Amino acid sequence: MRRVNFFSVDYISTRDTSKTPYKFTDILLGGLAPDGGLYVPVAYPRITPERLAQWRTLLDEKGYAALAAEVVKLFVSDIPPVKIEELTANAYRTPVFADEEIVPVTSLEDGIYLAHLSEGPTAAFKDMAMQLLGEFFEFELARREATLNILGATSGDTGSSAEYAMRGRDNIRVFMLTPAGRMTPFQQAQMFGLDEPNIFNIALDGVFDDCQDVVKEVNADAAFKEKYYIGAVNSINWARLLAQTIYYISTYLKVTEAPGEGQEPQQISFCVPTGNFGDICAGHITKQMGLPVDKLIVATNENDVLHEFFTTGQYRPRSAAETQATSSPSMDISRASNFERFIFDVLERDADRTSDLFAVQAKADGFELDDYLMEQIRADYGFLSGKSTHADRLSTIRATHTDHDVMIDPHTADGVFVARGVADRVDTPIVVLETALPVKFSETIVEATGVEPDVPERFAEIMHADRHVVDMPNDAETVKQYIATIADSNAAEDNE
């Protein structure tokens, strides 16, 4: 397996054969690269045993925010280190997060742990990245004296996490596309209940992949993107993945003990519910950095494009009509945006080949990798996969509640079900990354257990708020016109 052993804080596009370098703040506000590719570091910084030992002490003594600062510094050279420490301290604190540990880890059963990523303001793992992204954005926009129009797409949790992270911030407007009628009532209430002058919800007539395609189409209009300063909060934004690498590291340090003299560090595995390949891509990055990770286990629902790839080598995106509406809706995705970053690494960072594969993918034809590369993906990169169904989710939620007195949401149930299914092929402890609190999916929880999930006090009145959302057709030009109207109107008011 090819690994880069030198440190760099330059970034390149997965499709740029010239490898034009950018710094972190060059790519922070923009999302996609101009050529349609995704930004990645020129090289992944290394986690040495010495650095890991230092981080273990740091996490114990100073907590998650301090660890986050040290990880971010490895990837960012154009923000002063003292400012990075300030930004991470602002992002990862109580009462923004309900637990002082930020990401507590508990044992579920023999060999399986839960990393609790839902302690943030919207009770979803997306808060882990969005809170830091909000700090980055506000800092950089103030430095540039600029205004950013964020355009995003959500299948459920990204939207509310982004809106709660960006609301009330100076020089930021958020335009969030949602698939009309495809989110749970709680998810809709979280987003559409926000009455903030810089937040704009758009219910698109389509599925999540349609929303994502509109975001990409708008970003592809270079003139419009430049005029209206369009930015991204979806996981196509590198800063999202950077923030997510931190909780892999903190979880590893919580589950393992420091090795004794002459001992090899303990390895663990991660099972990650995923549709867009963002959360688990962060795990891939930490493994390439040298974190002692054994297996990375992809857990999908009935929309099993990724599971099909990891078992057959065929990446076959589905159409909107083929994308099923399931009881784990945040994973109802059939074109995984972050997958390109992973394939770029697998292809030894060959931008020509990557561009060819994903140009085909954009036409919905997909591609297939040969047996040699697939064996490398399974053996060297450590990937396994599994899928679950509605019935599997219900039985997993029910059994976990009955046997362990632990309530999990449907997406986490996908992860637990898959982790149990592959446990006999994994020789290391498996950490399932929790995705959300059960309250966000109460209908499925009641179906599984007959019990209403607990409603944290901070969400007690959320279902009663007025709704603020605009319905739109699945059309990028209509979305652009809406953004332009809002932005121009605001600019006119500012100039009065």
Residue pairs with C-beta under 8 A, 6 or more apart in sequence:
1 376
1 380
1 381
2 348
2 349
3 44
3 288
4 42
4 43
4 44
5 43
5 46
6 43
7 43
7 45
7 46
7 74
8 41
8 42
8 43
8 45
9 23
9 24
9 41
9 74
9 75
9 76
9 77
9 78
10 21
10 22
10 23
10 41
10 42
11 21
11 22
11 23
11 24
11 26
11 27
11 39
11 40
11 41
11 42
11 238
12 19
12 20
12 21
12 22
12 39
12 40
12 42
13 20
13 33
13 34
13 35
13 37
13 38
13 39
13 40
13 351
14 33
14 37
14 38
14 39
14 40
14 340
14 341
14 344
14 351
14 354
14 355
14 358
15 33
15 35
15 36
15 37
15 351
15 354
15 355
15 358
16 33
16 35
16 37
16 351
17 351
17 352
17 355
19 42
19 351
21 42
22 39
23 77
23 78
24 75
24 76
24 77
24 78
24 79
24 238
24 239
25 78
25 79
25 140
27 33
27 39
27 238
28 136
28 137
28 140
28 237
28 238
28 239
29 137
29 140
29 141
29 146
29 148
29 229
29 231
30 225
30 231
30 232
31 219
31 230
31 231
31 232
31 234
31 236
31 237
32 38
32 216
32 219
32 220
32 232
32 236
33 39
34 222
35 355
36 216
36 220
36 358
37 340
37 351
37 354
37 355
37 358
38 236
38 238
38 337
38 338
38 340
38 341
38 344
39 238
40 238
40 341
40 344
40 345
41 75
44 285
44 288
44 289
45 74
45 75
45 289
46 289
46 290
47 249
47 286
47 289
47 290
47 291
48 290
49 259
49 265
52 253
52 265
52 291
53 258
54 70
55 67
55 70
55 249
55 253
56 253
56 258
58 66
58 67
58 70
59 66
59 67
59 250
59 253
59 254
63 92
63 100
63 101
63 102
64 92
64 101
64 102
64 103
64 246
64 250
65 88
65 89
65 91
65 92
65 93
65 102
66 85
66 88
66 89
67 246
67 249
67 250
67 253
68 88
68 91
68 92
68 132
68 243
68 246
69 81
69 84
69 85
69 88
69 89
71 242
71 245
71 246
71 249
72 84
72 87
72 88
72 132
72 242
72 246
73 81
73 84
75 242
76 84
76 242
79 87
79 139
83 139
87 132
87 135
87 136
87 139
88 132
88 135
90 135
91 131
91 132
91 134
91 135
92 102
92 131
92 132
94 100
96 120
96 121
96 131
97 119
97 120
97 121
97 127
97 131
98 119
98 120
98 456
98 458
99 116
99 119
102 119
102 250
103 115
103 116
103 117
103 119
103 128
103 247
103 250
103 251
104 116
104 119
105 113
105 114
105 115
105 116
105 251
105 254
105 255
105 431
106 113
106 114
106 116
107 113
107 114
108 114
108 400
108 404
108 406
108 416
108 432
109 403
109 404
111 423
111 429
111 430
112 416
112 419
112 420
112 423
112 429
112 430
112 431
112 432
113 251
113 255
113 429
113 430
113 431
113 432
114 406
114 408
114 412
114 431
114 432
114 434
115 247
115 251
115 431
115 432
115 433
115 434
116 434
117 124
117 125
117 127
117 128
117 247
117 433
117 434
117 435
118 124
118 125
118 127
118 409
118 434
118 435
118 436
118 437
119 127
120 127
120 128
120 130
120 131
120 161
121 127
121 131
121 161
121 164
121 165
121 458
122 157
122 160
122 161
122 164
122 190
123 436
123 437
123 439
123 440
123 456
123 459
124 156
124 157
124 160
124 161
124 435
124 436
124 437
124 440
125 157
125 279
125 433
125 434
125 435
125 436
126 157
126 158
126 160
126 161
126 162
127 161
127 164
127 165
128 243
128 244
128 246
128 247
129 161
129 235
129 239
129 240
129 241
129 243
129 244
130 158
130 161
130 162
130 164
130 165
130 166
130 233
130 240
131 165
132 239
132 243
133 162
133 165
133 233
133 237
133 239
133 240
133 243
134 165
134 166
134 169
136 239
137 148
137 150
137 166
137 169
137 172
137 231
138 169
138 170
138 171
138 172
141 147
141 148
141 170
141 171
141 172
142 170
142 171
146 171
146 229
147 171
147 172
147 173
147 229
148 171
148 172
148 173
148 229
148 231
149 173
149 175
149 228
149 229
149 230
149 231
149 483
149 487
150 162
150 166
150 172
150 173
150 174
150 175
150 230
150 231
150 232
150 233
151 175
151 177
151 215
151 218
151 219
151 230
151 231
151 232
151 479
151 483
152 158
152 159
152 162
152 174
152 175
152 176
152 177
152 215
152 232
152 233
152 234
153 159
153 176
153 177
153 178
153 208
153 211
153 212
153 214
153 215
153 234
154 160
154 162
154 176
154 177
154 178
154 183
154 191
154 208
154 211
155 179
155 182
155 183
155 208
155 211
155 275
155 276
155 329
155 330
155 331
155 332
155 333
156 183
156 184
156 187
156 329
156 330
156 440
157 187
157 330
157 435
157 436
157 440
158 233
158 234
158 235
159 176
159 178
159 187
159 191
159 201
160 187
160 190
160 191
162 174
162 176
162 233
163 174
163 176
163 191
163 194
163 196
163 199
163 201
164 190
164 194
166 172
166 174
166 198
166 199
166 233
167 174
167 194
167 196
167 198
167 199
168 196
168 198
169 198
172 198
173 198
173 199
173 200
173 486
173 487
173 490
174 198
174 199
174 200
174 233
175 200
175 202
175 479
175 482
175 483
175 486
176 191
176 199
176 200
176 201
176 202
177 202
177 204
177 211
177 214
177 215
177 479
178 188
178 191
178 201
178 202
178 203
178 204
178 211
178 469
179 203
179 204
179 206
179 207
179 208
179 210
179 211
180 203
180 204
180 205
180 206
180 471
181 203
182 207
182 208
182 325
182 329
182 332
183 191
183 329
184 329
184 440
184 441
184 442
184 443
185 443
185 463
186 439
186 440
186 441
186 442
186 459
186 462
186 463
187 329
187 440
188 467
189 462
189 463
189 465
189 467
190 440
190 462
191 201
191 469
192 201
192 467
192 468
192 469
193 462
193 465
193 466
193 467
193 468
194 201
194 465
194 468
195 465
195 466
195 468
199 468
200 470
200 482
200 486
201 468
201 469
201 470
202 469
202 470
202 471
202 472
202 479
202 482
203 469
203 470
203 471
203 472
204 210
204 211
204 214
204 472
204 473
204 474
204 479
205 471
205 472
205 473
205 474
206 320
206 474
207 320
207 323
207 325
207 332
208 323
208 332
208 333
209 317
209 318
209 320
209 323
209 333
209 334
209 335
210 320
210 474
212 234
212 333
212 335
212 337
213 476
214 474
214 475
214 476
214 479
215 232
215 234
217 476
218 224
218 225
218 230
218 476
218 479
218 480
218 483
219 225
219 230
219 232
221 480
224 230
224 480
224 484
228 483
228 484
228 487
230 483
231 237
233 240
234 240
234 276
234 278
234 337
235 241
235 276
235 278
235 279
235 281
235 337
235 338
236 337
236 338
240 278
241 278
241 281
241 282
241 285
241 338
241 341
244 278
244 279
244 282
245 282
245 285
245 286
245 289
247 433
248 270
248 282
248 283
248 286
248 291
248 293
249 286
249 291
251 270
251 431
251 433
252 268
252 291
252 292
252 293
255 268
255 429
255 431
256 265
256 266
256 268
256 292
257 266
259 265
259 266
265 292
266 292
266 428
267 292
267 293
267 294
267 428
268 292
268 293
268 294
268 428
268 429
268 430
268 431
269 293
269 294
269 295
269 296
269 297
269 382
269 426
269 428
269 429
269 430
269 431
270 280
270 283
270 293
270 295
270 296
270 297
270 430
270 431
270 432
270 433
271 297
271 299
271 415
271 416
271 418
271 419
271 422
271 430
271 431
271 432
271 433
272 279
272 280
272 283
272 296
272 297
272 298
272 299
272 415
272 432
272 433
273 279
273 299
273 300
273 328
273 331
273 411
273 412
273 414
273 415
273 432
273 433
273 435
274 280
274 298
274 299
274 300
274 306
274 331
274 336
275 300
275 301
275 303
275 306
275 330
275 331
275 332
275 333
275 336
276 333
276 336
276 337
276 338
277 298
277 306
277 336
277 337
277 338
277 339
277 342
278 337
278 338
279 433
279 435
280 296
280 298
281 338
281 339
281 341
281 342
283 293
283 296
284 296
284 342
284 345
284 381
286 293
287 293
287 296
287 381
287 382
288 345
293 382
294 382
294 426
294 427
294 428
295 382
295 383
295 384
295 422
295 426
295 428
295 430
296 381
296 382
296 383
296 384
297 383
297 384
297 385
297 386
297 418
297 419
297 422
297 426
297 430
298 306
298 307
298 310
298 383
298 384
298 385
298 386
298 418
299 385
299 386
299 387
299 388
299 414
299 415
299 417
299 418
299 419
300 306
300 307
300 331
300 385
300 386
300 387
300 388
300 414
301 324
301 326
301 328
301 331
301 332
301 387
301 388
301 389
301 393
301 411
301 414
302 324
302 326
302 387
302 389
302 390
303 318
303 323
303 324
303 326
303 331
303 332
303 333
303 334
304 387
305 315
305 316
305 317
305 318
305 333
305 334
305 335
305 336
306 336
306 339
306 385
307 385
307 386
307 387
308 314
308 315
308 316
309 315
309 316
309 385
310 377
310 378
310 383
310 384
310 385
311 385
312 368
313 368
313 369
313 370
313 371
313 373
313 374
314 366
314 367
314 368
315 339
315 361
315 366
315 367
315 368
315 369
316 366
317 334
317 335
317 361
317 364
317 366
318 334
318 335
319 334
319 364
322 334
323 332
323 333
323 334
324 332
325 332
326 332
326 390
327 390
327 393
327 410
327 441
327 443
327 444
328 393
328 410
328 411
328 413
328 414
328 441
330 411
330 435
330 436
331 411
331 414
335 361
340 354
340 358
343 354
343 357
343 358
344 350
344 351
344 354
345 381
346 369
346 373
346 376
346 377
346 381
347 353
347 354
347 373
357 367
360 366
360 367
361 367
369 377
377 383
378 384
384 422
384 425
384 426
385 418
386 417
386 418
386 421
386 422
387 414
387 418
388 396
388 413
388 414
388 417
388 418
392 413
392 414
392 417
393 410
393 413
393 414
393 417
393 444
393 448
394 444
394 447
394 448
395 417
395 448
396 408
396 413
396 414
396 416
396 417
396 420
397 407
397 408
397 410
397 413
397 438
397 444
397 445
397 448
397 449
398 448
398 449
400 406
400 407
400 408
400 413
400 416
401 407
401 408
401 448
401 449
401 451
402 449
407 438
407 445
407 449
407 451
407 453
407 454
408 416
408 434
408 438
409 434
409 435
409 436
409 437
409 438
409 440
409 441
409 445
410 441
410 444
410 445
411 435
411 436
412 432
412 433
412 434
412 435
412 436
415 432
415 433
415 434
415 435
416 432
419 430
419 432
422 430
423 430
437 453
437 456
438 445
438 453
438 454
439 453
439 454
439 455
439 456
439 459
441 453
442 452
442 453
445 451
445 452
445 453
446 452
470 482
472 478
472 479
472 482
